[in-house]
Amino acid sequence: MSTAHPGTVMVDRYRLVQLAATDLASAEAWEAHDQILDRPVRVTFVDGPYASAALDAARRAALVADPRLSRVLDVGSTDLGAGQRSYIISEPYRGSSLTEVVSGGLVDAQQARAVVGEAAAALEAAGQRGVHHLALRPEAVRVDGHRVVVTGLGIDAALAGVDGREHVTGAGAAAADARDLVALAYYALTARWPGDSLDEPWIASDAVRPLPAQRDEHGVVPVSTLVPHVDQELDSLVRRTFGADSPDAPTTPGDVVAALAPWGEVSVVASLPQFVQPSTEPPVRSSVMGAVGAGAALPGTPPPAPPVRRPASGRIARSAVVGGAAGAAAGAAGVLAQSTQAIPPAAAPTAAQGPVPPVQATAAMAPVQQQTAPAQQPGAPAAAYGAAPAAAYDSQAYPTAQGAPVQQQTAHAPVPPPPGGGEPRTDTGGFASSPAPKRRGVNPTPIVLGLVVVLVLAGALWAVSKVMSPSAPPAAETPVATDDAGGGGAAEEPTDEESGEPSETPEVRPVIESGDQLDPEGDGQHPEAVDLAYDGDPSTFWYTQWFNGSDFAGLRSGLGYVIELEEPAPVTSITLNTNSEGGHVQVRATSRDNPTDGPVLAEGAFSSETTLDLKEETVADSFVIWITELPQTNDKYYLELNEIVLS
């Protein structure tokens, strides 16, 4: 039973978030968060008899730097409450595995060349460092946008019980990776696996396994038989690899790269069928009301209202209650008289009955359409702009719809006569002039003026305080001592021009500019990893070769590491963070050309934090760390140097 749970914090650094998918039977993967570097990571717990081999393979894989390979960040073991568990920290897996890509649709030939070509280039770079995959399968290749990433380099093979170290110097491991790369191309084109069977116990029982490829008397059925118009170069590569007699089969991932090059940009989604691609057009929303044709009116809609006249000034405001005939233009008394003709006779009131009753609307929710008539010309009668159009529409009577909401029209009483006599005017009530409403909002003027006043007062107070404060007395002149005998002046100390005080010489701190391994009697000690000894990351390290004894098995008199500073600087101590114990190391202020020249400034044995205090402060631009006896690391004689710190 797993002892890891969401929220568990490992080694005071990695917080587990949730389980992640993996097809390895003896592994448990988690999505986690690095609380120190604030980044997502992937934690893989490895169990079983091959856990130790998997950790060693992960350490070797961490030395291969390639953007197409999943990077190993940390390796170790921890106790989660039920005993020690081995773990591997790597970059999180992003994108989709090749299994998921093919489940959405077969990949075309150009994209198959690109995906497999990128994976082959990554494994060729790893093979040059002596690291091979040996367990390549569709789940170990992921496509993230335009990027291809190979996962489980060396680690998956170790968990499967395949130890590739015995084939490092031979061609067996490289040939196995080359064969699996061609199998990946075949799988991408046909969804069938021509390589070795994946029905193995080291793969989880619930993992998706591809169908095996069909075979005939000549070997695997060619791609051209299953896929029409396939790339001839791909078909030829498959025939040479999986044919019955294949003397020309590729022997390294580099041969696969040469056979597939050149290839284009990886864009697997674009090559999938249209029905599985995401839509790029936004959804179109339509209204049910849009089914009515242009120019057609809904049933029960009254004819458009007659033109109306807008006042010469002010805003147009609709009256409180607008009826079916209230849309007619206002201004003439005859309009009101004609509009009453549309009311059924039974509902028409008499003069003694009081105000005119409301007129029912002709249809439910019937929209009111308005038209704007040109402004009245000076001297023209009002009836010419309102009465004539109104008569054309008011002469029709519309039936009342059942259940329709009622809209009202209010008849207005005559307006009192103007002062000095004259005919009384009738208030039409259709539209009225009203002043524009006042704009509401915050007036920023008082705020700005207040800030200006505060700043002025603050400036005045500061000026008054400076004027009223007593000024410092002028500094007394220091007489310059003269030499009575020679008449010369005494030597003056350098001073700061502004303050007049002696200036201090700036302190120079030791900053490492570069580092390199020293192996005068051999071929070098992993020069590709020398930068890891001072990169500021304690999880990475530079390491030496393995020997059969602390005395280098008699093959060397010593090994070293040279540190070159940006400029000469004083150094009092050198701290070495290592994964090793024992041995013997010396420090000298010398160069790479003469690593053993000069006196020994400090010496001691290696430990997890080796502090070498120099006998005295030494100013130099180059220091050599010389190893006279190898320490032990993982029960072997070699050194893993994580970080060098100067002080």
QUIHU-V503469 format. One record per residue. N is the residue number from 0. RES is the residue in one small letter. SS is DSSP state (~ for helix, > for strand, _ for the rest). PHI is phi in degrees with one decimal (NA if undefined). D_LAST is the distance of its C-alpha to the last C-alpha in whole Angstrom. Layout:
N|RES|SS|PHI|D_LAST, N|RES|SS|PHI|D_LAST
This chain:
0|m|_|NA|48, 1|s|_|-71.3|45, 2|t|_|-99.0|43, 3|a|_|-95.1|41, 4|h|_|-139.2|42, 5|p|_|-57.4|41, 6|g|_|96.8|39, 7|t|_|-67.1|37, 8|v|>|-107.6|33, 9|m|>|-93.5|32, 10|v|_|41.6|28, 11|d|_|57.7|28, 12|r|_|-145.4|27, 13|y|>|-100.6|30, 14|r|>|-99.8|34, 15|l|>|-72.8|37, 16|v|>|-107.9|39, 17|q|>|-159.2|42, 18|l|>|-65.6|44, 19|a|>|-119.2|43, 20|a|_|-77.8|46, 21|t|_|-154.4|45, 22|d|_|-101.3|48, 23|l|>|-92.1|46, 24|a|_|-70.0|48, 25|s|_|-101.4|45, 26|a|>|-134.0|43, 27|e|>|-131.3|43, 28|a|>|-105.1|41, 29|w|>|-134.7|40, 30|e|>|-82.9|38, 31|a|>|-139.3|35, 32|h|>|-130.1|33, 33|d|>|-80.4|29, 34|q|_|-75.9|28, 35|i|_|-84.8|24, 36|l|_|-93.1|25, 37|d|_|53.8|28, 38|r|>|-149.8|30, 39|p|>|-76.5|33, 40|v|>|-139.0|33, 41|r|>|-119.3|35, 42|v|>|-107.5|35, 43|t|>|-120.8|37, 44|f|>|-86.4|38, 45|v|>|-112.8|40, 46|d|_|-127.5|42, 47|g|_|93.8|44, 48|p|_|-71.4|44, 49|y|_|-104.1|42, 50|a|~|-63.5|39, 51|s|~|-63.9|37, 52|a|~|-64.9|38, 53|a|~|-66.2|37, 54|l|~|-65.3|34, 55|d|~|-63.5|33, 56|a|~|-65.6|35, 57|a|~|-66.1|33, 58|r|~|-64.1|30, 59|r|~|-69.1|31, 60|a|~|-66.6|32, 61|a|_|-66.2|29, 62|l|_|-83.8|28, 63|v|_|-95.1|31, 64|a|_|-105.8|30, 65|d|_|-153.1|33, 66|p|_|-64.6|34, 67|r|_|-92.5|38, 68|l|>|-117.4|36, 69|s|_|-65.5|35, 70|r|_|-81.3|31, 71|v|>|-87.4|30, 72|l|>|-101.9|27, 73|d|>|-159.3|27, 74|v|>|-141.2|29, 75|g|>|174.6|29, 76|s|>|-140.3|32, 77|t|>|-150.3|32, 78|d|>|-107.8|35, 79|l|_|-100.0|37, 80|g|_|112.4|40, 81|a|_|-133.0|42, 82|g|_|104.2|40, 83|q|>|-71.4|37, 84|r|>|-129.9|37, 85|s|>|-81.8|35, 86|y|>|-139.7|34, 87|i|>|-130.7|33, 88|i|>|-101.2|31, 89|s|>|-138.7|32, 90|e|_|-64.9|33, 91|p|_|-67.1|36, 92|y|_|-79.5|39, 93|r|_|-121.7|41, 94|g|_|79.7|44, 95|s|>|-122.6|47, 96|s|>|-73.3|48, 97|l|~|-63.4|50, 98|t|~|-62.5|53, 99|e|~|-67.4|53, 100|v|~|-64.9|53, 101|v|~|-69.4|56, 102|s|~|-65.3|58, 103|g|~|-87.3|58, 104|g|_|152.4|60, 105|l|_|-65.1|60, 106|v|_|-89.3|57, 107|d|_|-74.6|59, 108|a|~|-63.8|58, 109|q|~|-64.8|56, 110|q|~|-71.5|54, 111|a|~|-62.9|54, 112|r|~|-61.2|53, 113|a|~|-67.7|50, 114|v|~|-65.2|48, 115|v|~|-69.2|49, 116|g|~|-62.9|48, 117|e|~|-64.4|44, 118|a|~|-64.0|44, 119|a|~|-65.8|45, 120|a|~|-63.5|42, 121|a|~|-65.7|39, 122|l|~|-71.0|41, 123|e|~|-66.7|41, 124|a|~|-63.7|37, 125|a|~|-69.2|37, 126|g|~|-63.9|39, 127|q|~|-67.7|37, 128|r|_|-96.1|34, 129|g|_|81.4|37, 130|v|_|-116.2|37, 131|h|_|-127.4|40, 132|h|_|-81.5|42, 133|l|_|69.2|45, 134|a|_|-143.3|46, 135|l|_|-72.4|47, 136|r|_|-159.8|49, 137|p|~|-58.9|50, 138|e|~|-73.4|48, 139|a|~|-93.4|45, 140|v|>|-122.2|45, 141|r|>|-122.1|45, 142|v|>|-118.0|46, 143|d|>|-121.0|44, 144|g|_|68.0|45, 145|h|_|-97.5|45, 146|r|>|-118.7|42, 147|v|>|-112.0|43, 148|v|>|-128.2|40, 149|v|>|-99.6|41, 150|t|_|-110.1|40, 151|g|_|71.0|39, 152|l|_|-61.3|38, 153|g|_|74.4|39, 154|i|~|-72.2|39, 155|d|~|-61.5|42, 156|a|~|-65.3|43, 157|a|~|-64.2|42, 158|l|~|-68.2|43, 159|a|_|-83.1|46, 160|g|_|85.1|46, 161|v|_|-98.6|46, 162|d|_|-98.5|43, 163|g|~|-86.8|42, 164|r|~|-68.0|40, 165|e|~|-74.1|43, 166|h|~|-106.1|44, 167|v|_|-60.5|41, 168|t|_|-84.9|42, 169|g|_|-100.6|46, 170|a|_|-104.7|47, 171|g|~|-65.5|49, 172|a|~|-66.5|46, 173|a|~|-64.1|46, 174|a|~|-66.2|49, 175|a|~|-64.3|49, 176|d|~|-64.7|47, 177|a|~|-63.4|49, 178|r|~|-64.2|52, 179|d|~|-68.0|51, 180|l|~|-64.1|50, 181|v|~|-66.4|53, 182|a|~|-63.1|55, 183|l|~|-63.7|53, 184|a|~|-63.3|54, 185|y|~|-61.7|58, 186|y|~|-65.5|57, 187|a|~|-63.4|56, 188|l|~|-87.8|59, 189|t|~|-125.4|62, 190|a|_|65.9|60, 191|r|>|-128.5|60, 192|w|>|-103.6|58, 193|p|_|-91.7|59, 194|g|_|-81.4|56, 195|d|_|-62.2|56, 196|s|_|-59.6|57, 197|l|_|-99.0|55, 198|d|_|-82.4|57, 199|e|_|-116.6|54, 200|p|_|-67.9|53, 201|w|_|-77.9|50, 202|i|>|-97.8|51, 203|a|_|-58.1|51, 204|s|_|-67.4|55, 205|d|_|-92.5|55, 206|a|_|-76.2|53, 207|v|_|-80.6|55, 208|r|_|-110.4|56, 209|p|_|-71.3|58, 210|l|>|-69.8|61, 211|p|>|-69.8|62, 212|a|_|-73.9|63, 213|q|_|-74.6|67, 214|r|>|-131.9|68, 215|d|>|-133.2|71, 216|e|_|-67.0|72, 217|h|_|-99.5|69, 218|g|>|114.5|66, 219|v|>|-66.9|65, 220|v|_|-60.5|67, 221|p|_|-60.8|66, 222|v|~|-64.9|64, 223|s|~|-63.0|67, 224|t|~|-74.9|69, 225|l|~|-99.0|68, 226|v|_|-119.4|66, 227|p|_|-71.2|69, 228|h|_|57.7|67, 229|v|_|-77.8|64, 230|d|_|-62.6|62, 231|q|~|-63.9|63, 232|e|~|-66.9|60, 233|l|~|-66.3|59, 234|d|~|-61.4|62, 235|s|~|-65.6|62, 236|l|~|-63.4|58, 237|v|~|-66.3|60, 238|r|~|-61.8|63, 239|r|~|-68.7|61, 240|t|~|-88.3|58, 241|f|~|-113.7|61, 242|g|>|-73.2|64, 243|a|_|-62.3|66, 244|d|_|-116.5|65, 245|s|_|-127.3|62, 246|p|_|-71.5|61, 247|d|_|-97.9|59, 248|a|_|-65.6|57, 249|p|_|-64.0|53, 250|t|_|-107.2|51, 251|t|_|-141.9|47, 252|p|~|-58.9|46, 253|g|~|-64.2|46, 254|d|~|-65.0|50, 255|v|~|-67.3|50, 256|v|~|-61.1|48, 257|a|~|-65.2|50, 258|a|~|-74.9|53, 259|l|~|-95.3|52, 260|a|_|-68.9|51, 261|p|_|-86.8|51, 262|w|_|-130.5|51, 263|g|_|-90.7|51, 264|e|_|-73.2|48, 265|v|_|-74.7|48, 266|s|_|-151.6|51, 267|v|~|-67.5|52, 268|v|~|-61.3|54, 269|a|~|-67.4|56, 270|s|~|-89.1|57, 271|l|_|-74.6|58, 272|p|_|-60.0|62, 273|q|~|-64.4|63, 274|f|~|-74.2|64, 275|v|~|-109.2|60, 276|q|_|-87.2|59, 277|p|_|-67.8|58, 278|s|_|-73.8|60, 279|t|_|-99.4|59, 280|e|_|-94.4|62, 281|p|_|-69.2|62, 282|p|_|-64.9|65, 283|v|_|-101.1|68, 284|r|_|-101.4|69, 285|s|_|-124.4|73, 286|s|_|-99.3|75, 287|v|~|-63.2|79, 288|m|~|-65.2|80, 289|g|~|-72.3|79, 290|a|~|-72.6|82, 291|v|_|-75.2|85, 292|g|_|-67.6|86, 293|a|_|-63.9|85, 294|g|_|86.2|88, 295|a|_|-91.6|89, 296|a|_|-105.3|89, 297|l|_|-67.2|89, 298|p|_|-59.5|92, 299|g|_|86.3|93, 300|t|_|-80.5|92, 301|p|_|-73.7|94, 302|p|_|-65.7|94, 303|p|_|-62.0|92, 304|a|_|-70.8|93, 305|p|_|-68.5|95, 306|p|_|-60.2|93, 307|v|>|-122.7|92, 308|r|_|-103.1|92, 309|r|_|-93.6|88, 310|p|_|-63.0|89, 311|a|_|-71.1|88, 312|s|_|-147.3|85, 313|g|_|82.8|83, 314|r|>|-88.4|81, 315|i|>|-88.9|84, 316|a|>|-121.4|84, 317|r|>|-73.1|85, 318|s|_|-66.4|88, 319|a|_|-61.0|87, 320|v|_|-126.2|89, 321|v|_|-115.6|90, 322|g|_|-98.6|93, 323|g|_|-65.8|94, 324|a|_|-100.4|96, 325|a|_|-73.1|94, 326|g|_|-71.9|92, 327|a|_|-66.3|95, 328|a|_|-63.8|95, 329|a|_|-111.4|96, 330|g|_|126.2|98, 331|a|_|-106.9|102, 332|a|~|-70.5|104, 333|g|~|-67.4|105, 334|v|~|-64.1|102, 335|l|~|-63.4|102, 336|a|~|-65.8|106, 337|q|~|-71.4|105, 338|s|~|-65.3|102, 339|t|~|-71.2|104, 340|q|~|-67.3|106, 341|a|~|-73.4|104, 342|i|_|-81.7|104, 343|p|_|-56.9|107, 344|p|~|-59.1|110, 345|a|~|-65.4|110, 346|a|~|-97.1|107, 347|a|_|-75.1|108, 348|p|_|-83.5|109, 349|t|_|-94.9|111, 350|a|~|-67.1|111, 351|a|~|-81.6|112, 352|q|~|-81.5|109, 353|g|_|99.6|107, 354|p|_|-64.9|103, 355|v|_|-71.8|103, 356|p|_|-71.9|101, 357|p|_|-68.1|98, 358|v|_|-97.3|98, 359|q|_|-76.2|97, 360|a|_|-73.2|94, 361|t|_|-84.4|95, 362|a|_|-156.9|93, 363|a|_|-71.6|90, 364|m|_|57.3|86, 365|a|_|-73.8|88, 366|p|_|-70.1|86, 367|v|_|-95.3|87, 368|q|_|-99.0|87, 369|q|_|-119.1|87, 370|q|_|-128.0|89, 371|t|>|-105.1|88, 372|a|_|-92.3|91, 373|p|_|-62.2|91, 374|a|_|-63.5|92, 375|q|_|-66.9|95, 376|q|_|-77.5|97, 377|p|_|-60.0|98, 378|g|_|87.8|102, 379|a|_|-81.7|102, 380|p|_|-69.9|103, 381|a|_|-66.6|101, 382|a|~|-63.7|103, 383|a|~|-66.4|102, 384|y|~|-105.4|99, 385|g|~|-125.5|99, 386|a|~|-73.6|102, 387|a|~|-61.8|103, 388|p|~|-66.2|100, 389|a|~|-64.1|100, 390|a|~|-64.1|104, 391|a|~|-68.2|103, 392|y|~|-98.4|101, 393|d|~|-73.1|102, 394|s|_|-72.7|106, 395|q|_|-101.8|104, 396|a|_|-107.6|104, 397|y|_|-105.5|101, 398|p|_|-70.9|101, 399|t|_|-89.0|99, 400|a|_|-76.8|97, 401|q|_|-74.6|97, 402|g|_|75.2|94, 403|a|_|-76.2|92, 404|p|_|-64.4|90, 405|v|_|-92.9|93, 406|q|_|-110.5|92, 407|q|_|-111.9|94, 408|q|_|-127.8|95, 409|t|_|-101.0|96, 410|a|_|-84.2|99, 411|h|_|-101.0|99, 412|a|_|-75.5|102, 413|p|>|-60.7|103, 414|v|>|-79.8|101, 415|p|_|-56.3|103, 416|p|_|-63.5|105, 417|p|_|-69.0|103, 418|p|_|-59.7|105, 419|g|_|91.0|108, 420|g|_|95.3|109, 421|g|_|119.1|109, 422|e|_|-78.0|108, 423|p|_|-67.8|106, 424|r|>|-105.5|103, 425|t|>|-98.0|102, 426|d|_|-80.5|98, 427|t|_|-73.4|97, 428|g|_|72.5|94, 429|g|_|-71.5|92, 430|f|>|-136.6|89, 431|a|>|-140.3|88, 432|s|>|-85.8|86, 433|s|>|-141.9|84, 434|p|_|-66.6|81, 435|a|_|-60.9|77, 436|p|_|-67.0|75, 437|k|_|-73.1|73, 438|r|_|-73.5|69, 439|r|_|-101.5|67, 440|g|_|158.2|63, 441|v|_|-88.9|61, 442|n|_|-83.8|62, 443|p|~|-78.4|58, 444|t|~|-60.5|60, 445|p|~|-60.8|60, 446|i|~|-65.8|56, 447|v|~|-63.5|55, 448|l|~|-63.5|57, 449|g|~|-63.6|56, 450|l|~|-63.6|52, 451|v|~|-62.2|53, 452|v|~|-63.7|55, 453|v|~|-62.2|52, 454|l|~|-65.3|50, 455|v|~|-64.2|52, 456|l|~|-64.4|53, 457|a|~|-63.6|49, 458|g|~|-64.8|49, 459|a|~|-66.8|52, 460|l|~|-63.3|50, 461|w|~|-64.5|47, 462|a|~|-65.4|49, 463|v|~|-65.5|51, 464|s|~|-64.7|48, 465|k|~|-68.8|47, 466|v|~|-71.1|50, 467|m|~|-79.4|51, 468|s|_|-73.5|47, 469|p|_|-67.8|47, 470|s|_|-80.9|46, 471|a|_|-71.3|43, 472|p|_|-66.8|45, 473|p|_|-64.7|44, 474|a|_|-66.1|41, 475|a|_|-69.7|43, 476|e|_|-73.3|42, 477|t|_|-90.2|41, 478|p|_|-66.4|43, 479|v|_|-86.9|41, 480|a|_|-70.5|42, 481|t|>|-117.3|44, 482|d|_|-88.6|44, 483|d|_|-61.2|48, 484|a|_|-75.1|48, 485|g|_|-95.3|46, 486|g|_|80.0|47, 487|g|_|-86.9|43, 488|g|>|-84.5|41, 489|a|_|-72.3|38, 490|a|_|-68.4|34, 491|e|_|-96.1|33, 492|e|_|-79.5|30, 493|p|_|-64.8|28, 494|t|>|-123.2|29, 495|d|_|-77.5|29, 496|e|_|-64.1|32, 497|e|_|-81.7|33, 498|s|_|-89.1|32, 499|g|_|80.1|32, 500|e|_|-92.5|29, 501|p|>|-61.3|27, 502|s|_|-81.6|24, 503|e|_|-96.5|21, 504|t|_|-71.6|19, 505|p|_|-62.6|16, 506|e|_|-74.9|12, 507|v|_|-101.2|11, 508|r|_|-102.8|8, 509|p|_|-73.9|7, 510|v|_|-123.2|9, 511|i|>|-74.6|11, 512|e|>|-93.2|15, 513|s|>|-159.0|16, 514|g|>|-147.2|17, 515|d|>|-157.7|20, 516|q|>|-80.9|21, 517|l|>|-124.6|23, 518|d|_|-140.6|26, 519|p|_|-61.1|28, 520|e|_|-104.6|31, 521|g|_|-140.6|31, 522|d|_|-96.9|32, 523|g|_|116.1|28, 524|q|_|-120.8|26, 525|h|_|49.4|27, 526|p|~|-64.4|25, 527|e|~|-70.8|26, 528|a|~|-112.2|23, 529|v|~|-65.8|20, 530|d|~|-69.7|19, 531|l|~|-74.9|19, 532|a|~|-81.5|16, 533|y|_|-143.6|14, 534|d|_|-87.3|16, 535|g|_|80.8|15, 536|d|_|-111.6|18, 537|p|_|-70.2|17, 538|s|_|-82.6|21, 539|t|_|-106.5|21, 540|f|_|-158.1|20, 541|w|>|-96.1|21, 542|y|>|-141.8|23, 543|t|_|-96.4|25, 544|q|_|-75.4|29, 545|w|_|-83.1|31, 546|f|>|-129.6|32, 547|n|_|-89.3|35, 548|g|_|178.1|32, 549|s|_|-69.2|29, 550|d|_|-93.4|30, 551|f|~|63.2|31, 552|a|~|55.5|34, 553|g|~|75.7|35, 554|l|_|-91.6|34, 555|r|_|-139.4|31, 556|s|_|-94.7|29, 557|g|_|170.8|25, 558|l|>|-131.2|23, 559|g|>|-152.9|20, 560|y|>|-142.5|18, 561|v|>|-100.5|16, 562|i|>|-114.4|13, 563|e|>|-114.0|14, 564|l|>|-91.0|12, 565|e|>|-67.0|14, 566|e|>|-156.8|14, 567|p|>|-57.1|13, 568|a|>|-146.8|10, 569|p|>|-75.2|8, 570|v|>|-130.3|6, 571|t|>|-112.8|6, 572|s|>|-153.9|5, 573|i|>|-129.9|6, 574|t|>|-107.7|8, 575|l|>|-114.9|12, 576|n|>|-93.5|14, 577|t|>|-132.9|17, 578|n|_|-107.5|21, 579|s|_|-123.9|22, 580|e|>|-137.0|23, 581|g|>|91.9|23, 582|g|>|73.2|23, 583|h|>|-150.8|21, 584|v|>|-137.9|18, 585|q|>|-127.4|17, 586|v|>|-122.3|14, 587|r|>|-134.2|15, 588|a|_|-93.5|14, 589|t|_|-143.9|18, 590|s|_|-112.6|19, 591|r|_|-69.2|21, 592|d|_|-72.6|24, 593|n|_|-131.0|24, 594|p|_|-67.4|21, 595|t|_|-106.8|22, 596|d|_|-82.4|22, 597|g|_|89.1|21, 598|p|_|-72.7|20, 599|v|_|-80.5|18, 600|l|_|-83.7|14, 601|a|>|-161.4|14, 602|e|>|-157.9|16, 603|g|>|171.9|17, 604|a|>|-100.1|19, 605|f|>|-78.5|18, 606|s|_|-150.8|18, 607|s|_|-61.7|18, 608|e|>|-139.0|14, 609|t|>|-94.0|13, 610|t|>|-104.9|10, 611|l|>|-110.3|10, 612|d|>|-84.7|10, 613|l|>|-70.3|10, 614|k|>|-63.2|14, 615|e|>|-154.2|12, 616|e|>|-61.8|10, 617|t|>|-121.6|11, 618|v|>|-100.8|12, 619|a|>|-159.5|13, 620|d|>|-113.8|13, 621|s|>|-153.9|14, 622|f|>|-129.9|13, 623|v|>|-119.0|15, 624|i|>|-97.7|15, 625|w|>|-109.0|19, 626|i|>|-97.9|21, 627|t|>|-96.6|24, 628|e|>|-136.8|25, 629|l|_|-76.6|25, 630|p|_|-83.8|24, 631|q|>|-102.6|27, 632|t|>|-137.4|26, 633|n|_|54.2|30, 634|d|_|64.5|32, 635|k|>|-131.1|31, 636|y|>|-93.4|29, 637|y|_|-164.1|26, 638|l|_|-115.0|22, 639|e|>|-115.4|21, 640|l|>|-104.0|18, 641|n|>|-78.5|17, 642|e|>|-156.1|13, 643|i|>|-116.8|10, 644|v|>|-123.2|7, 645|l|>|-104.5|4, 646|s|_|-150.8|0
